Amino acid sequence: MLTIRELEKIATQVRRDIIRMVNGASSGHPGGPLGSADLLVALYFKIMLPDPKQFTMDGTGEDIFFLSNGHLSAGWYSVLARYGYFDVSELRTFRKIGSRLQGHPATADGLPGIRMSSGSLGQGLSVSIGAAMAKKMNNDEHLVYCLLGDGELQEGQNWEALMFAAGKKIDNLIAVIDYNGLQIDGPNDKVLPLGALHEKFEAFGWKALTAYGNEMTEVVDTLKQAEWYTGQGKPVMILMTTHMGFGVDFMLDNHDWHGVFPNDEQTKIALEQLEETLGDY
Amino acid sequence: MNEYINQGSKDTRSGFGEALVELGWQNRDVVALCADLTGSVKMDLFAREFPGRFIQVGIAEANMIGIAAGLTIGGKIPFTGTFANFSTGRVYDQIRQSVAYSNKNVKICASHAGLTLGEDGATHQNLEDMGMMKMLPNMTVICPCDFNQTKAATIAAAAFSGPVYLRFGRPKWPNFTPPGQQFVIGKAMLLSGGTDVSIFATGHMVWNALQAGKLLEEQGISAEIINIHTIKPLDDEAILASVRKTGCVVSAEEHMRNGGLGDSIAQLLAREFPVPVEMVAVDDKFGESGKPEELLKKYGLDVPDIVAAALNVLSRKK
């Protein structure tokens, strides 16, 4: 099992990959994936531990993950490649013509690790519920994880899904909100306040946990805690506070970096702040 | 004209409901989802037989489509059921991203399509559904003509791998195709051979086309009647073979002209074999409340409308 220090090193490399991928594509979304890199690394390398060499679409017999906020693709692709789903050299094709690494995750080109297209927001939680129900029907005791953005909660479909999952006791499902408080047009509170999220989730009938998502020990502990709460009649929600742009000082907590790529000079400055721990692609 | 006998009028939605139960017995992976219209879309039979494989989603169609897409990832074959209006326009983006683009094996089953929904009026009478669905890559669009055919189409949809939009209706309607028929997706069905005009019809309008064919025959006109139960993929070969013989076309459908069957046929003919085409379809209007037969008459989808279209297109044929 990897140590916390080793997980942190992977997360730093993932952040380097994100910066280089978005710079290389001259487009993409750096802010969100920088903030959620710790979570994705912990999920794949410590918690879910799926077999990257035996990827199957149905994911029978292993934990599976869905990314609802598909614009975090750069971070997810990096984690999938670093975990062994495909060669890290493919990361350089991100957002380029003919690539399997589409701007937003897609199943069309058969990229291992991806089971559902996402990008149009608000759909991932419903999909995760379906996959979790299939696992129950198949007597497969593994779990389904889903990451959502906070701004994405403004999409009404999420609240249909939240109501359903609690009402139907989908207790093999763990959802995580990447709660950085920012969206494209600015802070959630200015665009459309999300209100008391923890209380809302509890009121909808979920087991809700809160955590800080940019500290590896806390991320891992919270995921283990969430896992412990599964199978008890309620879906589990982690409200995970993160910093958009974490790891790069000039991007930190700045919604301008939601969907803007760093130029070569900015990339150089950013990479100086992120140690190359596993070797760049 | 070949003679077709109404074996007793039945609603096409009941053909769907019966087939779903048969599928439930045949295949444990078949699951059904409904958005609070279980009785209306005839999923109550399945829900009773297979409570563990029936998912009542409540009035939340977007969530239903997402859950259905997710179920395929565990190897399930989900059938979603609600009215055509809530099966398409309300959830277009969910279908587009989570079903069509992701190429998931979801069967979207849409009842109460078209004007013959009747008294509920325009909010519920979807006339654009086939157009929306046929525009999506990976999507197969099926619109069977009667009870027996809807039953066969439902069974065929389960055996087919990939997203399917299956459209059927509310009213009792003549049931004239054979029970237990084999349904081949994408294969047009020749109902009656003819030489003067090709009439391509889909759904409830197939019966009307047969009645129109009889009236044309009385006037000495030989109409070829073909049932296009699969709007996409269109049976190009069968359509072109018929049109090369007759040289003119009438299409008939309970759908908006824009985006419907006639539109697909016209595109094909424009590319391959341009001939005069008349389309019996709704002309860029919303429907309204009324009895099904009153609505078909008012919106120009009745038997005499098909006859008139045939006479008109014949007069345009050089």
Interface residues (C-beta under 8 A of the other chain):
Chain A: M57 D58 G59 T60 I64 F66 A106 T107 A108 R115 M116 S117 S118 G119 S120 G122 Q123 G124 L125 S126 V127 S128 I129 G130 A131 A132 M133 A134 K135 M137 N138 D140 G156 Q157 E160 A161 M163 F164 G167 K168
Chain B: V31 G52 R53 I55 V57 G58 A60 A62 N63 M64 I65 G66 I67 A68 A69 G70 L71 T72 I73 G74 G75 K76 P78 D93 Q94 R96 Q97 S98 Y101 S102 N103 K104
